[in-house]
Amino acid sequence: MSITDDVAVEDLISRFAGQLSPADREAFHRAATAALPDCAGEDAAYRELVAVWRRYFRPPALAAAPAQAARGAAHGDRTAAVGSISI
């Protein structure tokens, strides 16, 4: 039994593609479509898509974290103020 009999392939690919940057979605879609014909069943398709998705996923940059901490200190964030107290 092929994956096309078990699940809606496009829906499964779309769920994974939605988490990618718009620039990577088309390439992911092509790679995912090429990887799925050999899969038998939804579980196998999911595992295959996870492997393909990992090649295209880029985690968000952490550069925003210091800026957020500075904003918290400026707005009276008590956790930011505690670090500056010396005993």
N, CA, C and O atoms as CSV, one atom per row, in Angstrom:
chain,resi,resn,atom,element,x,y,z
A,1,MET,N,N,0.843,-1.170,0.000
A,1,MET,CA,C,0.000,0.000,0.000
A,1,MET,C,C,0.895,1.242,0.000
A,1,MET,O,O,1.826,1.334,0.801
A,2,SER,N,N,0.629,2.159,-0.858
A,2,SER,CA,C,1.470,3.355,-0.938
A,2,SER,C,C,0.925,4.458,-0.051
A,2,SER,O,O,-0.209,4.397,0.425
A,3,ILE,N,N,1.738,5.445,0.158
A,3,ILE,CA,C,1.362,6.567,1.010
A,3,ILE,C,C,0.149,7.303,0.461
A,3,ILE,O,O,-0.642,7.843,1.235
A,4,THR,N,N,-0.012,7.336,-0.845
A,4,THR,CA,C,-1.140,8.061,-1.422
A,4,THR,C,C,-2.463,7.416,-1.032
A,4,THR,O,O,-3.494,8.089,-1.042
A,5,ASP,N,N,-2.463,6.125,-0.687
A,5,ASP,CA,C,-3.679,5.458,-0.240
A,5,ASP,C,C,-3.984,5.758,1.223
A,5,ASP,O,O,-5.147,5.714,1.624
A,6,ASP,N,N,-2.986,6.057,2.014
A,6,ASP,CA,C,-3.162,6.187,3.461
A,6,ASP,C,C,-3.427,7.598,3.944
A,6,ASP,O,O,-4.252,7.788,4.838
A,7,VAL,N,N,-2.769,8.580,3.395
A,7,VAL,CA,C,-2.899,9.961,3.888
A,7,VAL,C,C,-2.939,10.927,2.723
A,7,VAL,O,O,-2.616,10.587,1.584
A,8,ALA,N,N,-3.342,12.127,3.042
A,8,ALA,CA,C,-3.299,13.179,2.032
A,8,ALA,C,C,-1.876,13.745,2.028
A,8,ALA,O,O,-1.491,14.494,2.927
A,9,VAL,N,N,-1.115,13.380,1.018
A,9,VAL,CA,C,0.294,13.753,0.940
A,9,VAL,C,C,0.480,15.265,0.990
A,9,VAL,O,O,1.351,15.754,1.710
A,10,GLU,N,N,-0.294,15.986,0.265
A,10,GLU,CA,C,-0.145,17.444,0.225
A,10,GLU,C,C,-0.395,18.073,1.591
A,10,GLU,O,O,0.282,19.032,1.962
A,11,ASP,N,N,-1.354,17.548,2.339
A,11,ASP,CA,C,-1.622,18.094,3.677
A,11,ASP,C,C,-0.445,17.851,4.605
A,11,ASP,O,O,-0.072,18.733,5.378
A,12,LEU,N,N,0.138,16.676,4.537
A,12,LEU,CA,C,1.282,16.351,5.381
A,12,LEU,C,C,2.483,17.226,5.030
A,12,LEU,O,O,3.154,17.750,5.919
A,13,ILE,N,N,2.749,17.382,3.758
A,13,ILE,CA,C,3.861,18.243,3.316
A,13,ILE,C,C,3.601,19.689,3.716
A,13,ILE,O,O,4.523,20.387,4.139
A,14,SER,N,N,2.375,20.143,3.591
A,14,SER,CA,C,2.038,21.525,3.941
A,14,SER,C,C,2.243,21.793,5.426
A,14,SER,O,O,2.682,22.880,5.802
A,15,ARG,N,N,1.932,20.819,6.271
A,15,ARG,CA,C,2.146,21.003,7.711
A,15,ARG,C,C,3.618,21.229,8.021
A,15,ARG,O,O,3.963,22.079,8.842
A,16,PHE,N,N,4.480,20.472,7.366
A,16,PHE,CA,C,5.914,20.647,7.574
A,16,PHE,C,C,6.413,21.940,6.938
A,16,PHE,O,O,7.210,22.655,7.545
A,17,ALA,N,N,5.963,22.248,5.742
A,17,ALA,CA,C,6.434,23.431,5.016
A,17,ALA,C,C,6.046,24.726,5.723
A,17,ALA,O,O,6.763,25.722,5.621
A,18,GLY,N,N,4.939,24.726,6.429
A,18,GLY,CA,C,4.486,25.920,7.119
A,18,GLY,C,C,5.464,26.416,8.174
A,18,GLY,O,O,5.427,27.589,8.543
A,19,GLN,N,N,6.331,25.549,8.663
A,19,GLN,CA,C,7.295,25.918,9.690
A,19,GLN,C,C,8.605,26.437,9.101
A,19,GLN,O,O,9.504,26.838,9.840
A,20,LEU,N,N,8.712,26.428,7.798
A,20,LEU,CA,C,9.938,26.871,7.130
A,20,LEU,C,C,9.812,28.319,6.676
A,20,LEU,O,O,8.714,28.870,6.589
A,21,SER,N,N,10.957,28.918,6.391
A,21,SER,CA,C,10.917,30.267,5.839
A,21,SER,C,C,10.324,30.189,4.429
A,21,SER,O,O,10.505,29.188,3.737
A,22,PRO,N,N,9.628,31.222,4.008
A,22,PRO,CA,C,9.009,31.202,2.681
A,22,PRO,C,C,9.990,30.889,1.552
A,22,PRO,O,O,9.611,30.265,0.561
A,23,ALA,N,N,11.229,31.309,1.690
A,23,ALA,CA,C,12.225,31.060,0.641
A,23,ALA,C,C,12.579,29.576,0.513
A,23,ALA,O,O,13.014,29.140,-0.553
A,24,ASP,N,N,12.400,28.804,1.570
A,24,ASP,CA,C,12.772,27.383,1.553
A,24,ASP,C,C,11.607,26.449,1.245
A,24,ASP,O,O,11.824,25.258,1.021
A,25,ARG,N,N,10.409,26.946,1.228
A,25,ARG,CA,C,9.232,26.079,1.091
A,25,ARG,C,C,9.161,25.339,-0.237
A,25,ARG,O,O,8.832,24.153,-0.269
A,26,GLU,N,N,9.465,26.021,-1.320
A,26,GLU,CA,C,9.377,25.373,-2.641
A,26,GLU,C,C,10.399,24.256,-2.774
A,26,GLU,O,O,10.072,23.171,-3.254
A,27,ALA,N,N,11.629,24.507,-2.355
A,27,ALA,CA,C,12.666,23.469,-2.423
A,27,ALA,C,C,12.316,22.292,-1.521
A,27,ALA,O,O,12.520,21.137,-1.892
A,28,PHE,N,N,11.787,22.589,-0.330
A,28,PHE,CA,C,11.361,21.520,0.569
A,28,PHE,C,C,10.250,20.697,-0.070
A,28,PHE,O,O,10.269,19.468,-0.009
A,29,HIS,N,N,9.294,21.367,-0.677
A,29,HIS,CA,C,8.164,20.665,-1.302
A,29,HIS,C,C,8.655,19.699,-2.376
A,29,HIS,O,O,8.187,18.564,-2.456
A,30,ARG,N,N,9.599,20.152,-3.200
A,30,ARG,CA,C,10.144,19.268,-4.252
A,30,ARG,C,C,10.867,18.075,-3.630
A,30,ARG,O,O,10.682,16.941,-4.073
A,31,ALA,N,N,11.693,18.323,-2.602
A,31,ALA,CA,C,12.447,17.242,-1.964
A,31,ALA,C,C,11.510,16.271,-1.244
A,31,ALA,O,O,11.721,15.059,-1.281
A,32,ALA,N,N,10.487,16.799,-0.596
A,32,ALA,CA,C,9.544,15.944,0.119
A,32,ALA,C,C,8.747,15.082,-0.843
A,32,ALA,O,O,8.540,13.894,-0.593
A,33,THR,N,N,8.305,15.669,-1.931
A,33,THR,CA,C,7.550,14.911,-2.933
A,33,THR,C,C,8.404,13.796,-3.530
A,33,THR,O,O,7.913,12.693,-3.769
A,34,ALA,N,N,9.674,14.082,-3.768
A,34,ALA,CA,C,10.578,13.073,-4.318
A,34,ALA,C,C,10.860,11.957,-3.319
A,34,ALA,O,O,11.097,10.819,-3.723
A,35,ALA,N,N,10.839,12.263,-2.009
A,35,ALA,CA,C,11.175,11.272,-0.983
A,35,ALA,C,C,10.010,10.350,-0.640
A,35,ALA,O,O,10.240,9.242,-0.157
A,36,LEU,N,N,8.789,10.763,-0.869
A,36,LEU,CA,C,7.637,10.003,-0.394
A,36,LEU,C,C,7.174,8.809,-1.230
A,36,LEU,O,O,6.521,7.934,-0.660
A,37,PRO,N,N,7.451,8.699,-2.511
A,37,PRO,CA,C,6.918,7.549,-3.246
A,37,PRO,C,C,7.342,6.189,-2.691
A,37,PRO,O,O,6.635,5.201,-2.886
A,38,ASP,N,N,8.471,6.124,-2.010
A,38,ASP,CA,C,8.930,4.846,-1.473
A,38,ASP,C,C,8.348,4.529,-0.105
A,38,ASP,O,O,8.587,3.442,0.422
A,39,CYS,N,N,7.596,5.443,0.481
A,39,CYS,CA,C,7.062,5.245,1.826
A,39,CYS,C,C,5.766,4.441,1.782
A,39,CYS,O,O,4.930,4.611,0.894
A,40,ALA,N,N,5.632,3.570,2.761
A,40,ALA,CA,C,4.409,2.785,2.893
A,40,ALA,C,C,3.775,3.118,4.233
A,40,ALA,O,O,4.204,2.611,5.269
A,41,GLY,N,N,2.768,3.958,4.217
A,41,GLY,CA,C,2.062,4.294,5.438
A,41,GLY,C,C,2.387,5.671,5.962
A,41,GLY,O,O,3.406,6.270,5.618
A,42,GLU,N,N,1.484,6.164,6.813
A,42,GLU,CA,C,1.622,7.512,7.343
A,42,GLU,C,C,2.833,7.647,8.258
A,42,GLU,O,O,3.521,8.667,8.213
A,43,ASP,N,N,3.106,6.649,9.081
A,43,ASP,CA,C,4.256,6.727,9.986
A,43,ASP,C,C,5.569,6.814,9.216
A,43,ASP,O,O,6.443,7.608,9.563
A,44,ALA,N,N,5.707,6.012,8.190
A,44,ALA,CA,C,6.925,6.046,7.381
A,44,ALA,C,C,7.058,7.378,6.660
A,44,ALA,O,O,8.159,7.915,6.539
A,45,ALA,N,N,5.952,7.909,6.185
A,45,ALA,CA,C,5.980,9.203,5.502
A,45,ALA,C,C,6.381,10.306,6.476
A,45,ALA,O,O,7.169,11.186,6.131
A,46,TYR,N,N,5.842,10.260,7.686
A,46,TYR,CA,C,6.180,11.263,8.690
A,46,TYR,C,C,7.672,11.229,9.006
A,46,TYR,O,O,8.320,12.274,9.045
A,47,ARG,N,N,8.219,10.042,9.230
A,47,ARG,CA,C,9.650,9.920,9.524
A,47,ARG,C,C,10.498,10.431,8.368
A,47,ARG,O,O,11.511,11.094,8.588
A,48,GLU,N,N,10.100,10.133,7.167
A,48,GLU,CA,C,10.843,10.597,5.989
A,48,GLU,C,C,10.775,12.115,5.871
A,48,GLU,O,O,11.775,12.761,5.558
A,49,LEU,N,N,9.607,12.680,6.118
A,49,LEU,CA,C,9.460,14.133,6.025
A,49,LEU,C,C,10.249,14.852,7.114
A,49,LEU,O,O,10.775,15.939,6.875
A,50,VAL,N,N,10.337,14.268,8.294
A,50,VAL,CA,C,11.143,14.871,9.358
A,50,VAL,C,C,12.595,14.984,8.906
A,50,VAL,O,O,13.235,16.016,9.106
A,51,ALA,N,N,13.112,13.914,8.296
A,51,ALA,CA,C,14.502,13.928,7.825
A,51,ALA,C,C,14.703,14.994,6.747
A,51,ALA,O,O,15.713,15.697,6.756
A,52,VAL,N,N,13.763,15.118,5.834
A,52,VAL,CA,C,13.866,16.129,4.772
A,52,VAL,C,C,13.719,17.524,5.376
A,52,VAL,O,O,14.468,18.433,5.018
A,53,TRP,N,N,12.767,17.701,6.284
A,53,TRP,CA,C,12.504,19.001,6.908
A,53,TRP,C,C,13.734,19.529,7.639
A,53,TRP,O,O,14.013,20.727,7.594
A,54,ARG,N,N,14.460,18.661,8.300
A,54,ARG,CA,C,15.647,19.087,9.056
A,54,ARG,C,C,16.713,19.701,8.153
A,54,ARG,O,O,17.505,20.529,8.604
A,55,ARG,N,N,16.741,19.306,6.894
A,55,ARG,CA,C,17.720,19.881,5.972
A,55,ARG,C,C,17.372,21.316,5.602
A,55,ARG,O,O,18.247,22.081,5.197
A,56,TYR,N,N,16.102,21.688,5.736
A,56,TYR,CA,C,15.649,23.013,5.317
A,56,TYR,C,C,15.345,23.955,6.477
A,56,TYR,O,O,15.273,25.165,6.265
A,57,PHE,N,N,15.167,23.455,7.677
A,57,PHE,CA,C,14.818,24.297,8.814
A,57,PHE,C,C,16.019,25.084,9.298
A,57,PHE,O,O,17.103,24.534,9.491
A,58,ARG,N,N,15.816,26.364,9.491
A,58,ARG,CA,C,16.838,27.246,10.058
A,58,ARG,C,C,16.239,27.885,11.302
A,58,ARG,O,O,15.279,28.649,11.201
A,59,PRO,N,N,16.795,27.583,12.482
A,59,PRO,CA,C,16.226,28.164,13.700
A,59,PRO,C,C,16.351,29.680,13.693
A,59,PRO,O,O,17.264,30.227,13.075
A,60,PRO,N,N,15.442,30.356,14.375
A,60,PRO,CA,C,15.515,31.816,14.422
A,60,PRO,C,C,16.787,32.277,15.118
A,60,PRO,O,O,17.313,31.593,15.996
A,61,ALA,N,N,17.265,33.421,14.723
A,61,ALA,CA,C,18.485,33.987,15.315
A,61,ALA,C,C,18.220,34.377,16.760
A,61,ALA,O,O,17.123,34.818,17.105
A,62,LEU,N,N,19.212,34.214,17.583
A,62,LEU,CA,C,19.088,34.564,18.990
A,62,LEU,C,C,19.539,35.993,19.276
A,62,LEU,O,O,19.649,36.381,20.439
A,63,ALA,N,N,19.796,36.759,18.264
A,63,ALA,CA,C,20.264,38.139,18.426
A,63,ALA,C,C,19.224,39.009,19.119
A,63,ALA,O,O,19.581,40.028,19.711
A,64,ALA,N,N,17.965,38.640,19.064
A,64,ALA,CA,C,16.911,39.444,19.683
A,64,ALA,C,C,16.906,39.297,21.204
A,64,ALA,O,O,16.343,40.155,21.884
A,65,ALA,N,N,17.496,38.267,21.756
A,65,ALA,CA,C,17.444,38.018,23.198
A,65,ALA,C,C,18.051,39.156,24.018
A,65,ALA,O,O,17.402,39.585,24.972
A,66,PRO,N,N,19.250,39.682,23.722
A,66,PRO,CA,C,19.774,40.796,24.521
A,66,PRO,C,C,18.894,42.048,24.446
A,66,PRO,O,O,18.753,42.768,25.434
A,67,ALA,N,N,18.319,42.300,23.305
A,67,ALA,CA,C,17.450,43.469,23.161
A,67,ALA,C,C,16.208,43.313,24.022
A,67,ALA,O,O,15.745,44.286,24.617
A,68,GLN,N,N,15.665,42.111,24.100
A,68,GLN,CA,C,14.491,41.869,24.928
A,68,GLN,C,C,14.832,42.045,26.404
A,68,GLN,O,O,14.028,42.596,27.156
A,69,ALA,N,N,16.002,41.592,26.830
A,69,ALA,CA,C,16.420,41.745,28.220
A,69,ALA,C,C,16.591,43.224,28.572
A,69,ALA,O,O,16.229,43.650,29.668
A,70,ALA,N,N,17.136,43.992,27.652
A,70,ALA,CA,C,17.318,45.421,27.888
A,70,ALA,C,C,15.971,46.119,28.014
A,70,ALA,O,O,15.804,46.998,28.859
A,71,ARG,N,N,15.011,45.735,27.179
A,71,ARG,CA,C,13.680,46.323,27.273
A,71,ARG,C,C,13.031,45.982,28.604
A,71,ARG,O,O,12.358,46.821,29.201
A,72,GLY,N,N,13.230,44.747,29.075
A,72,GLY,CA,C,12.659,44.339,30.360
A,72,GLY,C,C,13.217,45.161,31.498
A,72,GLY,O,O,12.467,45.553,32.392
A,73,ALA,N,N,14.517,45.437,31.497
A,73,ALA,CA,C,15.143,46.242,32.551
A,73,ALA,C,C,14.637,47.680,32.497
A,73,ALA,O,O,14.436,48.308,33.537
A,74,ALA,N,N,14.435,48.196,31.306
A,74,ALA,CA,C,13.972,49.573,31.155
A,74,ALA,C,C,12.525,49.735,31.616
A,74,ALA,O,O,12.107,50.830,31.992
A,75,HIS,N,N,11.761,48.636,31.587
A,75,HIS,CA,C,10.348,48.702,31.951
A,75,HIS,C,C,10.079,48.149,33.342
A,75,HIS,O,O,8.938,47.814,33.659
A,76,GLY,N,N,11.100,48.047,34.171
A,76,GLY,CA,C,10.891,47.625,35.544
A,76,GLY,C,C,10.796,46.128,35.746
A,76,GLY,O,O,10.154,45.681,36.697
A,77,ASP,N,N,11.408,45.346,34.891
A,77,ASP,CA,C,11.414,43.892,35.044
A,77,ASP,C,C,12.249,43.543,36.275
A,77,ASP,O,O,13.450,43.813,36.308
A,78,ARG,N,N,11.629,42.954,37.270
A,78,ARG,CA,C,12.321,42.668,38.527
A,78,ARG,C,C,13.433,41.645,38.359
A,78,ARG,O,O,14.439,41.731,39.062
A,79,THR,N,N,13.295,40.692,37.468
A,79,THR,CA,C,14.354,39.690,37.288
A,79,THR,C,C,15.609,40.338,36.738
A,79,THR,O,O,16.711,39.910,37.081
A,80,ALA,N,N,15.486,41.354,35.897
A,80,ALA,CA,C,16.658,42.049,35.365
A,80,ALA,C,C,17.322,42.872,36.463
A,80,ALA,O,O,18.547,42.994,36.492
A,81,ALA,N,N,16.529,43.432,37.360
A,81,ALA,CA,C,17.074,44.272,38.426
A,81,ALA,C,C,17.795,43.450,39.485
A,81,ALA,O,O,18.761,43.933,40.074
A,82,VAL,N,N,17.360,42.239,39.741
A,82,VAL,CA,C,17.966,41.396,40.770
A,82,VAL,C,C,19.417,41.111,40.451
A,82,VAL,O,O,20.238,41.048,41.366
A,83,GLY,N,N,19.758,40.938,39.208
A,83,GLY,CA,C,21.127,40.646,38.829
A,83,GLY,C,C,22.094,41.773,39.135
A,83,GLY,O,O,23.299,41.541,39.236
A,84,SER,N,N,21.587,42.998,39.284
A,84,SER,CA,C,22.482,44.139,39.519
A,84,SER,C,C,22.680,44.451,40.996
A,84,SER,O,O,23.461,45.342,41.332
A,85,ILE,N,N,21.992,43.740,41.886
A,85,ILE,CA,C,22.120,43.992,43.323
A,85,ILE,C,C,23.341,43.255,43.859
A,85,ILE,O,O,23.506,42.058,43.623
A,86,SER,N,N,24.193,43.973,44.580
A,86,SER,CA,C,25.348,43.314,45.209
A,86,SER,C,C,25.173,43.369,46.721
A,86,SER,O,O,24.744,44.375,47.288
A,87,ILE,N,N,25.515,42.269,47.343
A,87,ILE,CA,C,25.320,42.157,48.796
A,87,ILE,C,C,26.660,42.221,49.497
A,87,ILE,O,O,26.719,42.144,50.725
